[in-house]
Amino acid sequence: MRILIVSDAWHPQVNGVVRTLMTVRDELQKLGHSVEVIGPDRFRTIPMPSYPEIRLALGAGRKLERLIRAHDPGAIHIATEGPLGFAARRYCLRNGIPFTTAYHTRFPEYVRDRMPVPLALSYALVRRFHAPAAAVMVATQTIEDALKARGFTNIRRWSRGVDTDLFHPRDKAFLSDPRPISLYVGRVSVEKNLEAFLKLDLPGTKYVVGDGPQLEEYRNRYPAAKFVGARHGEELAKFYAAADVFVFPSRTDTFGLVLLEALASGVPVAAFPVPGPLDVIDDPAVGCLDDDLAHAIEAALAIPAEPCRDHAMKWSWRASAEQFLNNLRPLRGSDRLIRS
């Protein structure tokens, strides 16, 4: 099948949405499918207000239509609720083309953290965006239940996976700082609630791996923590494995790929009992969820590596890709604008 994905999150951005789309694309190609991703890198862009690392496509309509026609897709998936997502949605609705969407980010909560917009208003906009989709893909049962309670329909499961060959237990001597080492990996931005971790008085050393709009602000505000910027591949895997506990302070993520990467590295997780952690850390043998994050960290430090690794081994990117494929709505007959 020729699959077209339209996403406002794509290279050179570094985040969970991009990593998910990249990995699932690769798995689908291994299964024999053709996958094309249309992202902001193909358009004139401007920096997103308050988050310049994210570029927003401008005037995408006509060029996007040409790109869609040139690809001649057998199925269209709209990954994000940004300018490209809205343009693709408008194109599909105007031409009677079925499409699927995904709910990657708790966008209303993200907006609330940055500006005084009522959650009810943001959810109404997001619900309207997803309403015409043949399927709205979500990663977890917790998010599905929350969206259903707000009137979302046509929800289908699209779980996540982890590369257990890359992320695995390693020599902790990679980091020689005083222990225990508490690690955070992810964007350094307001919606990640990172200060809930940074302001804690903890023994040992705090590490933050990642970039984002608050990086310099937090680096200056919390000089005792070590901010090392973004890391990738083998180097990232070494940071994970060298930690003693992985701390996930976010309250707005829909999943959190980093949770699985930490567990695959044999590192227990400390987090709040919110969507994402509630679905991934469903076994107290691999982490601690508590509204008192300091207590969660202390409890998680007592957890050995073996059950963490065993838990992560249950998550497969191949299964994720197959779920995605089964959720798609193939174009048929009159649905096609151009010859199959």
N, C-alpha and C positions, 0 to 999 in steps of 0.2 A: 504494500500500500504506500502511496505517496502522501506523507503526513506533513502538514504545515502548522508550525507553532508561531504565534505572534506574541511577543513578550516585551514589555518595557524594561524588564530586568534581563540584561545580557552583557556580554563582554563590552568594556573591560571591568564592569562591576564585579565585586567579589562578595557574594552572600549566599545564603542557603537556597534561594530560588534559582539562581544561576547554576549552582552546583547540581541541584536536582535535575534541571532541564538538560544540562550537559551529559550527565551520567545516564539518564533515561534515553536520551537521543542515541548515545553510543550503544546501549543495550538493544534498542529497537533496530539499529543498523545491523547488529550481530544476528538478529532474528530475520534479516532479509528485507527490512522496510527502508524506504527512502524518507529521510527526515530533513526538513529545511526549517531554520529558525530565522524569523525576521525580527530584528531588534533595533534599538536606537542608533546603533553604529552605522546604519545605512541611510540616515537622515541628518538634516541640519538640526542641531540640538542646542538647548540652553541648560545651565545648571539648575537643579531643583532648589527652590528657596529653602534656606537653612540646611541644605544637604548637597553641596556642590559636587560631591563625588558621583552623584546620580545625575545623568543627563536625560532631559526630556525631549522627545522628538517634536519638531514643529511642522505644521502643515503637511501631515503625513498622508492625507486622504488619497490624492490622485496617484502618488508614487506607490503607496501601499497597494492600491488596486492593481496597478501594473505588475507589481511583484507577485501578488496572489495569482493573477492570470498566467503569468509566466511559469509559475511553479506547477500549475494545473493539479491542485491537490485532490486527493481522494477523501481527505478528512481535514478539518480545520479545528485547531485548539487555540483558544485565547487565554493566555496564562495570567494576565495582570489587568488591573482596573486603572491603567494609566492612559496617556494620550493615544498610544498605539492600540491598546486594548479597545478603547472606545471607537477608534476609527475602524478597526476590524469588525467590531460588533455592528456598527452602522452599515458597513458594506454588506455583511451577511444578511442582515434584516432587510435591507433594501432589495436584495436580489433573491430572497427566499432560500438562503443557504443554511442548513443546520450547522451548529457549532457546539463545542463544549467549552467550559471555563474551569478555572481552579481557584480555590480560596487559599492562597499561600500565606497571607499576612492579615492579622486582625487590624485592618485599615482604619476602622472607626476609632479604636483605641490609640492607634498611631497618631491620628489627627488630633485627638483630644490631648495628647501629651505635648503637642506643639502649638495649639491655638484653641481658643474657647468656642469650640463647635460641639453642640449637644450630640451625645451618642445616638439618640433617636434619629436625628437628621442624617448623620453619616451612614447609619445602617439602612435607612430608607433609600439612599442613593446607591449603596452597594447592592442591596436586594434588587433594586430595579435593574442594575447592570446585569446581574446573573439570571434574572427571571426568564429570559427567552432561551437560555441554554438547554440543550438536550440533556446535559448532565453537568452538575457542579461538583468537581472533584475536591475532596477534603482528605486530610491525612489521618485523622483520628476520630474515634467515636465521640470524644468530648466536644470537639469542634462541631461535629455533625449535630449533636444534641442542642448545642447553643444556637446554631443557625436555624434549626427547625423551630426552636422556641421563638425566633424572631421572624418567622414566616417564610423562610427559604424552602424551596422544593427541589425535586429532581437531584437529590444529593447521592453521590456515589463515592465509594472508598478508593483512595489512591495513596497507599502507604509509602514508606521510604525505606532506604537500605543503607548499608555501610560497606566500605571496602576493607574487608578484614585482612587482606594481604598487605595493604599499606599500613593500616592502623592495628598494631599488635603490641603486646608488652615488650619493652626494651630495657636496656641498662639505664637506670635512673641517674647515673653519674654525668649525663649530658648537662644537668643543671647542678651546680655545686653550692647554691645558696643555702642558708639555714633552713632546716625543715621543721614542720611540714610545709610543702609548697602547694599553695592553693592557686589553681589556674582558671582563667576565663579565656575563652576563644570566641570571637565574634566581632560585630561592628561596635565601635566605640561611639555610641550615640544615645540620645535621651531615652528613646523608646525601649532600650535594652535594660533600663533600670540598673545600670552598672554601679552607680553610687551606693546602692544597697549593699554591695560587696565591698567596695573600696573604703567605705567609712567604718567598717568593722575593725575592732581591735583584736587581731588574731595573732597567734604565735607563728613563727616562721616567716615565709616570704610569699607575697602576692605577685602573680604574673598575669599580665594582660597581653594577649596576642590578637592583633587586629588593628585596622585603621577606621577612621570615621571623623565626623565633624567636631566631636568633643575631645579628640585625642590630646591636643596641646593643653586645653583647659584642664582636663583631668590629670595630665602629667604634672602640671604646675601645682594643682590643688592637693595631689596625693603623691608627694615625692618618694615616699617609702615603697610604693609599688613600682614594679619594673614593667614599663611599657616597651614592647619590642617591635611594634608594628605588625603588618601582615606577614605571615609565613605560609609556605605552600609545600605540598609533596612530602618528601622524606624529612625535611627540616620541621615542618609542622607536626608530623607524626612523632618526632623525637621530643618535642615540647610536651605533647600529650602524655607520652609514656613516662616522662621524667617527673610528672606531677604526682602528688599524693592524694589530692582530691580535686574534682572538677566542680566549679561553682557556676551555676546557671541562674542569675538573678532576674531574668526577664519574666514579666507577667503577661506579655502580649503575643508571644510566638505561637504559631499553630502547631508546631512540631519541635524543631530544634535538632537538626542533623548532628550538631556538635555533641549532643548527649550520647548518640550511638558511637561516634568516633572516640569519645573518652572511654566508654565502656569497652569497646573493642581493644583499646590500649591497656585494659586492665585497671582503669582508674574509676573509683566510685564517684557518684554524683550527689551534690547537695543543691537543692532547689526549693522554690516555693511550690505548694500544692495547687498548681494551676494547669490549664490545658497545655499539652506538650509533655511536661514532666509527668503528669498524671497518667498519660498513655504509654510513655516509654519506660518509666521507672515503676512498673506495676508489680515489682518484686522487691520487698524490703531488703533482700540479700544483696542488692546492687546499688542502693543509694538511700538517701533520707530526704523526705519532703516535709518541710515544716515552715510555718509562718515566721518562726524565729530562725533566720538564716544562719546565725552563728551556731545555734544548736544543731541545725542540719549538717553543718560542716564538721562539727565535733563528732557527731554520730557516724557520719560517712567515713571518717578517717579510720574507724575501727573495722571497716569492711575489707576483706582480702581481694586480691586481683582475680582469682580464678572464676568465681561466680559472675563477675562483671563481664569477663571475656565470653563465658558460656552464653550469657543472656544476649550479647550482641550478635552472636553467630546465628541467631534465629531470624535476623533481618537480611533480606536478599534484594539486591537491585534488579535482578532478573524478574523476581515476583512483582516488584513495583512496576517494571516496564510492561509486564503482561496485564496487570490491572489497568494501567493507562490505556493500553491498546483496546482492551475489552470495553472501556468506557466511551471510546470515540463513537461518533455517529457518521458512518461513511456516507458520502454523497452518492446519490443514485439518479439515473435518468434525467428528469427535468431539473433536478437540483443542481446539475452541472451547468456552468456558464459557458464552458468551452468543451470541446470534444475530449472524451476519456482517452 
